[in-house]
C-alpha cells in the first residue's frame, strides 16, 4: 500500500494497509486541537485515548445503540482507574469504590475509610436511601423501611424499641423479664 510521509524527515508516516485501513507509524499520536488530546498506541499495542480537557465529560462516548466494555481475558477487569494492582472507581484521583471478582464472587468495596455504601432508588418521584451500610460501624445496615423476609436467624442479641407482634412463640431457653408479664385471652 501507499505510504505518506509527514515532516522534513518523514518522522510521521501514514501507511495504507490493503483491506485493513490506515496505519500511523510507531507510537506517534493522532492529535485533536492540541498535543494533549490524542489517540495513540504504545510499543506493547495498548490503545490510549487521552484528553487534557477539564470538563466533567472531557471524554464522552455516545451511541445510538448500546455501549459494551469487555475485558476479554478472564483475569482482567473493566476499570475507570487503576493503581497498586487494584481496580477502582475514582474521582479527582481519589479511589472511592471497587467492584471486582474474587473467587468467582462479586465484591463491592468502599475504598475510603469509614465512608458508607448507600443504595438509592426513586419512590414515585422522590429519591430515597433504601439501605445504608455504615462502614464506621462494621457495616451496620440501616433500612429506610421494613425488612421483608421468610425467615430470620439472629445469632446475637436482639434489641427492639417498638412493639413486637408475634403470631406464635417457641422459647427454647430461659426467659428473663425486667417488668410484669401480662397475659390477655383465655
C-alpha positions as CSV (number, residue, x, y, z in Angstrom):
1,X,0.0,0.0,0.0
2,X,0.9,3.6,-0.3
3,X,2.9,5.5,2.4
4,X,2.5,9.2,3.1
5,X,5.4,10.8,4.9
6,X,5.0,14.0,7.1
7,X,7.6,16.4,8.3
8,X,11.0,17.3,6.7
9,X,12.5,14.0,7.8
10,X,9.3,11.9,7.3
11,X,9.2,11.1,11.0
12,X,5.5,10.5,10.9
13,X,4.0,8.2,8.2
14,X,0.6,7.0,7.3
15,X,0.5,3.7,5.5
16,X,-2.4,2.2,3.5
17,X,-2.7,-1.4,4.6
18,X,-4.7,-3.1,1.8
19,X,-8.0,-4.4,3.0
20,X,-7.4,-3.3,6.6
21,X,-7.1,0.5,6.8
22,X,-4.6,3.2,7.6
23,X,-1.7,2.7,10.0
24,X,0.2,5.5,11.8
25,X,3.8,4.6,12.4
26,X,5.5,3.7,15.7
27,X,4.0,5.4,18.8
28,X,3.0,8.6,17.0
29,X,-0.3,10.2,18.0
30,X,-3.3,11.4,16.2
31,X,-3.9,14.7,17.9
32,X,-7.0,16.9,18.2
33,X,-6.9,20.7,19.0
34,X,-3.5,20.3,20.7
35,X,-1.0,17.7,21.7
36,X,-2.8,16.9,25.0
37,X,-5.8,15.4,23.3
38,X,-4.9,12.3,21.2
39,X,-5.3,8.7,20.3
40,X,-2.1,6.5,20.1
41,X,-0.7,3.1,20.7
42,X,2.4,2.3,22.7
43,X,5.0,-0.4,21.7
44,X,3.0,-3.1,23.6
45,X,0.0,-2.5,21.4
46,X,-2.2,-0.8,24.1
47,X,-4.6,1.8,22.9
48,X,-4.7,5.1,24.7
49,X,-7.4,7.7,24.3
50,X,-6.2,10.8,26.2
51,X,-7.7,14.2,26.9
52,X,-6.3,17.2,28.7
53,X,-9.8,18.7,29.0
54,X,-11.1,19.6,32.4
55,X,-14.9,19.3,31.9
56,X,-16.7,16.5,33.7
57,X,-17.3,14.9,30.4
58,X,-13.9,15.6,28.7
59,X,-14.1,12.1,27.2
60,X,-17.6,11.2,26.1
61,X,-18.8,8.0,24.5
62,X,-22.2,8.4,22.7
63,X,-24.0,5.7,20.8
64,X,-27.5,5.4,19.2
65,X,-27.3,1.8,20.3
66,X,-25.6,0.2,23.3
67,X,-22.0,0.6,24.5
68,X,-20.2,-2.6,25.6
69,X,-17.0,-2.6,27.6
70,X,-15.5,-6.0,27.6
71,X,-12.2,-7.1,29.2
72,X,-11.8,-10.3,27.3
73,X,-9.2,-12.0,29.5
74,X,-10.7,-14.0,32.4
75,X,-8.4,-12.3,35.0
76,X,-8.9,-8.7,33.8
77,X,-11.3,-6.0,34.8
78,X,-13.0,-3.0,33.4
79,X,-11.6,-0.1,35.3
80,X,-12.1,3.6,35.4
81,X,-8.8,4.0,37.2
82,X,-6.2,1.5,38.4
83,X,-3.2,1.5,40.7
84,X,-1.4,-0.8,43.1
85,X,-3.0,-3.8,41.3
86,X,-6.5,-2.8,42.5
87,X,-9.2,-1.7,40.1
88,X,-11.5,1.0,41.3
89,X,-13.7,3.9,40.5
90,X,-12.2,7.3,41.3
91,X,-13.0,11.0,41.3
92,X,-10.3,13.6,41.2
93,X,-7.6,10.9,41.7
94,X,-9.2,9.5,44.9
95,X,-10.5,5.9,44.8
96,X,-13.9,5.6,46.3
97,X,-15.2,2.2,45.3
98,X,-14.3,-1.1,43.8
99,X,-16.4,-3.7,42.0
100,X,-14.4,-6.9,41.3
101,X,-14.4,-10.6,41.1
102,X,-12.8,-12.6,43.9
103,X,-13.1,-16.4,44.0
104,X,-16.0,-16.2,41.5
105,X,-17.9,-13.9,43.9
106,X,-18.9,-10.3,43.0
107,X,-17.4,-7.9,45.6
108,X,-18.4,-4.3,46.2
109,X,-16.0,-2.3,48.4
110,X,-15.9,1.2,49.7
111,X,-12.3,2.5,49.3
112,X,-12.4,5.4,51.8
113,X,-12.1,4.6,55.5
114,X,-15.4,4.9,57.4
115,X,-17.4,6.0,54.4
116,X,-20.7,4.3,53.8
117,X,-22.2,2.3,50.9
118,X,-25.6,3.7,50.1
119,X,-28.2,2.1,47.9
120,X,-30.6,4.7,46.5
121,X,-33.7,4.5,44.4
122,X,-36.7,6.5,43.4
123,X,-40.0,6.0,45.2
124,X,-42.6,7.7,43.0
125,X,-40.7,10.9,42.3
126,X,-38.6,11.1,45.5
127,X,-35.0,9.9,45.8
128,X,-34.7,7.7,48.8
129,X,-31.8,5.9,50.6
130,X,-33.2,2.4,50.7
131,X,-30.2,0.9,52.5
132,X,-27.1,2.3,54.1
133,X,-24.2,0.1,55.2
134,X,-22.2,2.1,57.8
135,X,-18.5,1.3,57.4
136,X,-17.6,3.1,60.6
137,X,-19.9,0.6,62.5
138,X,-18.5,-2.6,60.9
139,X,-21.1,-2.5,58.1
140,X,-24.2,-2.0,60.3
141,X,-27.2,-2.0,58.0
142,X,-29.9,0.7,58.2
143,X,-33.0,0.2,56.1
144,X,-35.3,3.1,55.3
145,X,-38.4,0.9,55.8
146,X,-39.3,-2.6,56.9
147,X,-37.3,-5.8,56.1
148,X,-39.5,-8.4,54.5
149,X,-38.1,-12.0,54.9
150,X,-39.4,-15.5,55.1
151,X,-37.0,-16.4,57.9
152,X,-34.9,-14.5,60.4
153,X,-32.0,-16.1,62.3
154,X,-30.2,-13.9,64.8
155,X,-27.1,-15.3,66.4
156,X,-26.6,-12.3,68.8
157,X,-28.8,-10.1,71.0
158,X,-32.0,-8.6,69.7
159,X,-33.0,-5.1,70.9
160,X,-36.4,-4.0,69.8
161,X,-37.6,-0.5,70.8
162,X,-41.0,-0.6,69.2
163,X,-43.9,-3.0,69.6
164,X,-43.3,-6.7,68.8
165,X,-46.3,-8.6,67.4
166,X,-45.6,-12.3,67.4
167,X,-48.2,-14.8,65.9
168,X,-46.5,-17.8,67.6
169,X,-43.7,-18.0,70.1
170,X,-41.5,-21.0,70.8
171,X,-38.9,-20.4,73.5
172,X,-36.1,-23.0,73.8
173,X,-34.2,-21.3,76.7
174,X,-34.7,-19.2,79.8
175,X,-36.9,-16.1,79.9
176,X,-35.6,-13.1,81.9
177,X,-38.2,-10.4,82.4
178,X,-37.5,-6.9,83.8
179,X,-41.1,-6.0,84.2
180,X,-44.6,-7.5,84.8
181,X,-45.9,-10.2,82.4
182,X,-49.5,-9.5,81.3
183,X,-51.4,-12.3,79.5
184,X,-54.6,-11.4,77.7
185,X,-57.1,-14.0,76.4
186,X,-58.2,-17.4,77.6
